Amino acid sequence: MERFPYPDDALILAPLSGYTDLPYRRAARAGGCRYAFTEMVDAASLAHARKRSEGLLLRGAEETFLGVQLVGADHEFLKRAVDVLNEYEFSLLDFNLGCPVPKVARKGAGAELGRHREAALACFALLAERSRHRLSAKIRILDPGDPEPTVELARGLAALGACAITVHGRVKEAFYSGPVAFHVIRAVREALPEVQVIANGGVTGLEKYDQIRRETGCRAVMLARGAMGNPWLFRELTEREAFLPPTLREWRALVEEHVAGMVRLYGEESAMRISRKILHDYFRGRGFHSEVRAKISFLSTMEEFRSFLDCAVAAHAESYWNSPNAAPGAERRLRWEEI
Ligand SMILES: Cc1cc2nc3c(=O)[nH]c(=O)nc-3n(C[C@H](O)[C@H](O)[C@H](O)COP(=O)(O)O)c2cc1C
């Protein structure tokens, strides 16, 4: 077995609650993603209502690397959840110590647990004892002014057997915005050469990708919001200057397949409802009129969706091709093609 779970320059799709289901990952993989995670799975839900959480554990036959992410703080639930996960095949079991949302924090889990090192390590020790999967953890920095508490948490996780640790360079209170404390991620990487440290936070394009790698010294990077609606980001960061953005037709085909995958998984009614936020992401920054985008919220059948896509593509703003949006520096682009 390799010492580290990912190759040096791996680009990893983050676990994203409410997003990274199988159709989402398939879209990301079509854009060049090779390493991905399920949405986070709550230990109590897995222990109590296994059937309802099982959908989150679906793995496509083509998914050569898929990690599962577990969140929780209650030892009994964690044990039972690990027993369930032991029946499945995953490339990694990742422990969530970074989620800031109140629903999770109230239970003392996620980022709240990450702030209590002894309690966090006790949970991780339990996972290490019981899980048959390789273990990793995803943490947030604890103090942008002092790397030591974050390094200490990571050191404890490494001592218990974590082979990789993703460090999101923002504190719990910052949620998902604001500067990323590169120096704290760097301190963790320098202190722990025995684990693979993955840098996370704010990567939306080549410039920020180069910056996070340069400033943290990490080679592996995790992408989250930058890849929302832009699965081509994986290829863009890998191919760099040689990257060709999708044409309108390629963009359309991927969006349609993503939603069709959701319909197959959830049924038409649910899929149309939950795909709205995903469609808004796909339409962002690619030159569609706001009146076109406003229609997304009213789609209720696949047939409506297909004719909406036809209209959206036909009405795609001509001005886009002359605007700075189509310029090479823009984060989301389309490639011109005569239709
Ligand atoms: C909608 C949404 C859902 C998320 N769900 C999870 C999750 O389930 N598990 C997790 O570890 N992080 C989750 N995150 C955090 C991301 O994985 C990532 O750490 C964070 O967005 C910072 O990266 P970014 O600046 O590139 O977006 C979520 C973030 C967002 C915006």
PDBQT file of the ligand as one rigid body, heavy atoms in Angstrom, charges set to zero:
ROOT
HETATM    1  C1  LIG A 401     -22.722  23.920   0.461  1.00  0.00    +0.000 C 
HETATM    2  C2  LIG A 401     -21.495  23.401   1.164  1.00  0.00    +0.000 A 
HETATM    3  C3  LIG A 401     -21.529  22.151   1.747  1.00  0.00    +0.000 A 
HETATM    4  C4  LIG A 401     -20.391  21.654   2.401  1.00  0.00    +0.000 A 
HETATM    5  N1  LIG A 401     -20.428  20.391   2.931  1.00  0.00    +0.000 NA
HETATM    6  C5  LIG A 401     -19.322  19.892   3.527  1.00  0.00    +0.000 A 
HETATM    7  C6  LIG A 401     -19.296  18.554   4.016  1.00  0.00    +0.000 A 
HETATM    8  O1  LIG A 401     -20.259  17.805   3.919  1.00  0.00    +0.000 OA
HETATM    9  N2  LIG A 401     -18.145  18.120   4.610  1.00  0.00    +0.000 N 
HETATM   10  C7  LIG A 401     -17.040  18.921   4.723  1.00  0.00    +0.000 A 
HETATM   11  O2  LIG A 401     -16.020  18.487   5.250  1.00  0.00    +0.000 OA
HETATM   12  N3  LIG A 401     -17.041  20.174   4.256  1.00  0.00    +0.000 NA
HETATM   13  C8  LIG A 401     -18.140  20.666   3.645  1.00  0.00    +0.000 A 
HETATM   14  N4  LIG A 401     -18.111  21.924   3.133  1.00  0.00    +0.000 N 
HETATM   15  C9  LIG A 401     -16.852  22.697   3.170  1.00  0.00    +0.000 C 
HETATM   16  C10 LIG A 401     -16.035  22.451   1.919  1.00  0.00    +0.000 C 
HETATM   17  O3  LIG A 401     -15.692  21.090   1.786  1.00  0.00    +0.000 OA
HETATM   18  C11 LIG A 401     -14.761  23.307   1.916  1.00  0.00    +0.000 C 
HETATM   19  O4  LIG A 401     -13.963  22.941   3.008  1.00  0.00    +0.000 OA
HETATM   20  C12 LIG A 401     -15.069  24.796   2.016  1.00  0.00    +0.000 C 
HETATM   21  O5  LIG A 401     -16.116  25.162   1.143  1.00  0.00    +0.000 OA
HETATM   22  C13 LIG A 401     -13.818  25.630   1.693  1.00  0.00    +0.000 C 
HETATM   23  O6  LIG A 401     -13.351  25.426   0.398  1.00  0.00    +0.000 OA
HETATM   24  P1  LIG A 401     -13.657  26.481  -0.783  1.00  0.00    +0.000 P 
HETATM   25  O7  LIG A 401     -13.234  27.829  -0.274  1.00  0.00    +0.000 OA
HETATM   26  O8  LIG A 401     -12.832  25.986  -1.928  1.00  0.00    +0.000 OA
HETATM   27  O9  LIG A 401     -15.138  26.434  -1.038  1.00  0.00    +0.000 OA
HETATM   28  C14 LIG A 401     -19.231  22.447   2.503  1.00  0.00    +0.000 A 
HETATM   29  C15 LIG A 401     -19.215  23.722   1.912  1.00  0.00    +0.000 A 
HETATM   30  C16 LIG A 401     -20.325  24.206   1.256  1.00  0.00    +0.000 A 
HETATM   31  C17 LIG A 401     -20.268  25.576   0.633  1.00  0.00    +0.000 C 
ENDROOT
TORSDOF 0
